[in-house]
Amino acid sequence: MTVDSQSISRIALLVSCQLTAYGLELLLAHGLSQKREFWHLDSLSGVRRRLLQHVDMLIISFSIRQSDWYARLLMLEALRHLRPEMPIVVIIDDHIPFLLQQLDALRINGVISQHDSLNEINDVLTQICVERRSERYCLKSTLAEQIDANALSQRLSMSELQALRYLLGGHSLQQTATKMQRNAKAIIALKNKAMRKLGISHSAELVVMRSMLENQYRQRLSLAKSFIAHRMPVTVSR
């Protein structure tokens, strides 16, 4: 079955690998009775301009090694509010549990691996463009085999976020332990557990994720303060 839908005529491609982008274009254009427009974009600013022109579908690639990967995630979050019904397909290059969790929360229509075959990619695109399946999260082939049942439900604890925040802020292991009133071994354990949840194996990758982790820490802290405020008894001054 070819990917054919008259309702999806303009597709934006923000894909880092040009070969992959043109391969997707050929796949999406095959067998169509009407010509479909493809806009190859090379920046987030280009995406924003095109979205204002009512793009029917967005295909975007993600890599934890990209300097703008977190900005791409924030852009998708904004896009979901502005265009909640627009199909979005994400291509990722590795199994990153945290990223998959975020994409699931954003109701991304399809997630595929750049290592998938053309037939597997075509299957995802067909489900989204032709069959209009109600499932909001089509995970295929290579990725589906790597993800365990709990991968999408894992999230960093407040202690893990706090430890990473101190370490990424320039504090030493011992300084972090002192601030958190724990020993150094406990801090190492928190860091290692957080990295497993994030799906990364090198400390250098944490630096790339610093802004995202800081944002998560502030959000969780705000929620905790709000919860405490609602639980505190109201005192009436006389």
Summary of the structure (lengths in Angstrom):
residues: 238
radius of gyration: 21.1
end to end distance: 75.6
largest distance: 78.5
contacts: 664
relative contact order: 0.10
helix: 53%
strand: 11%
